[in-house]
Amino acid sequence: MRRAGLSGAEGSTSPQPMGRKSMVPVSVRAILREIMPVSQAVAARRLMRRANAARDARQFAVAAALYQEALALNPDNVRARIQCGHMLKDSGDLVGAEEQYAAAARDLPNDADLALQIGHLHKLAGRPEQAEASYARALELSPGWREAERELAMVSGVVADPSAAYAGQPDWIVPELLPRGESAPRAVDRNILRLFRLGGRRAHGRWGDLKTMRGIEAIRGYRLAPAGLTEIRLVIDGKVVRREPLLSYPQEGEDQFKYVFNLWHDFSNVAPGRHVIELGFHDATGRRVRRHQENVLVTAPGAAEEHSESDTSVAGIAEGVAIEDAINSRPSMVRSVERKLLPDPVRTILVQRVDQLGDLVCSVPAIRRLRTLFPEAKLVGLMTPANLALADRLDLFDDIVTVSFNESIAERRRVLPIEAQDMLRRTLLPYCFDLAVDLGEGDESRALLLLSGARFLYGFKDRLAPWLDAGLDFNAHDPVNGIEIVPPSRKMMLLVEGLRMLAEDQAQVMRDPNPADLSAYGIAAGEAYAVIHSGARLAYSRWPHFDALVQMLIERTGLRIVLFSDDAATAEKIAAAASGSSRLHVIEGQIPFADFDALLAQCSLFVGNDSGPKHLAALRGAPVVSLHMARLNWREWGQEMSGRIISRRVPCAGCGIGLDGEDCGKDFACLRHIRPEEVFAAAQDLLGASN
């Protein structure tokens, strides 16, 4: 067994200066409030209105940020400070909430509701004694307050009958599920700017974790503002590189418009490194009304085959060609239903366990399971020198690399200086790892995976490490104290089993063993027919060219066609394209599910949008051609088991646009430009295979 050892030194940091409490007398602050510039006061009030709207829409993090901006303009607004504390608490920032509540309590020491909210905060933070004191204070300030009585009784554990604390409030009610009625706030994001996409996944570099711009990228979102905006300009390092008109949608009952943008830009000619991106919003006179700036990391575009299965990976374009024309004129992607979710093959695996003796002991079942799942792969362990002897005796790995990953006393965290990082990187790179797995549940060791050079990075809690290719977050809690109860060995086993699920397709065809009589739908026994399903729950996700496809099927095949349509205009258009052919049978509205299932199970071909029926047809073993809008990744929601999935590569793939479809900004190019000839060719391919 080969072993390599690396050492690291402790890091250190200088203490950060403490913030200084304002020494401005209260009387002076009052004078300053009186002479506050009108524009600043107006800005603070506008921010408060937007913050309140975000709060009512339950966008807690957005509301907290807006309240903080308002407080920066008017720090003496105690009620805003309390609301800010509420929003921070609801968004999970308990430390920030406590700071805001404490500041508010200095100005409102006798506010019963504030005392109650501080009690809630302590309860959430697992501090029952402080929660009890706060609830008692609320009850002292407001005697007889039932909510304070109930909370105090529950946290102090003195309620003999817990149901007594909820008198008049049945405990089976789930308040989050109750309808709000006519008074419910509209589900509208009142934030000034909402960015759905600006760059790809965050990349880790010497500038920190930054959004990555690589090759052709999409910058899309919307801005809510009063009437008058007409244009958006993309500025890189102070230079305007793109300008496009904004799409505007009036907001019902409001004095605002929703300005939608979806910029496609090729960053291939931008030097790799950190750059400043600016989005400028201009009116008809060319005046910039608003702007947004952000630091991004530009990296060199990869080879076209590097991310061949991602529809967001768009190849570069020739100089002088309009980017939209170039992308929309390219062929669609026609793929089989098989997915490769892991590198293929997996030849070398790095298993990272740089912790203590007990951690390695708990990892043994998962490491052995990994060996079983990938019997041909070479397993290399990365661990601390203290665990080398045990790993040797248990014969867990083919090779072992050790690293001294020590805790810095000054920083209270484990660190690896730059020299040790470089040494570890140089030691690991020759292995050419296909897969690197961190078995540690905590996030301290996760970043070591970045030095592995592996093609696929895997570990716990990928939300804490957005550069992971896949991850797992699994917990179970004690019903009383909320502490974790799942043994680490089982969590690690679940993590490894996740790799098995990624590597193996679990879906299976379930054929209908009893062919049904379909004569009521014009289908004779044993007759070959195609099912065309032109509907979908989201109207904008319906492919617009079914008429041309049906015409081709009528003219070039002998198939009978059964058309399902939930739109009369679409059905009429398709019937007209069929020129009155008796081989077309149109079904509008619902039919018995058993008949629907039988029609899908016995068909020779199914063509439909990305909706439920295509999944059912695949389950029944029908040859399926799925027209997949890039709203969601085809690898996630494309059908399994059988057929072809047709999609298009666009830089904004994975947009996940909402129900009304207003936020596209590119007229649904990812669906509209799938050509009927491409769909017909895929159908012929499947028909030929079935014959």
Secondary structure, 3 states (H helix, E strand, C coil): CEEEEECCCCCCCCCCCCCCCCCCCHHHHHHHHHCCCHHHHHHHHHHHHHHHHHHHCCCHHHHHHHHHHHHHHCCCCHHHHHHHHHHHHHCCCHHHHHHHHHHHHHHCCCCHHHHHHHHHHHHHCCCHHHHHHHHHHHHHHCCCCHHHHHHHHHHHCCCCCHHHHHCCCCCCCCHHHCCCHHHCCCCCCCCCEEEEEECEEEEEECCEEEEEEECEEEEEEEEEECCCEEEEEEEECCEEEEEEECEEEECCCCCCEEEEEEEEEECCCCCCEEEEEEEEEEECCCCEEEEEEEEEEEECCCCCCCCCCCCCCCCCCCCCCCHHHHHHCCCCEEEECCCCCCCCCCCEEEEEECCCHHHHHHHHHHHHHHHHHCCCCEEEEEECHHHHHHHHHHCCCCEEEEECCCEECCCCEECCCHHHHHHHHHHHHHHCCCEEEECCCCCCCHHHHHHCCCCEEEEECHHHCCCCCEEECCCCECCCCCCECCCHHHHHHHHHHHHHHHHCCCCCCCCCCCCCCCHHHCCCCCCCEEEEECCCCCHHHCCCCHHHHHHHHHHHCCCEEEEEECCHHHHHHHHHHCCCCCCEEEEECCCCHHHHHHHHHCCCEEEEECCHHHHHHHHCCCCEEEECCCCCCHHHHCCCCCCEEEECCCCCCCCCCCCCCCCCCCCCHHHHCCCHHHHHHHHHHHHHHHC
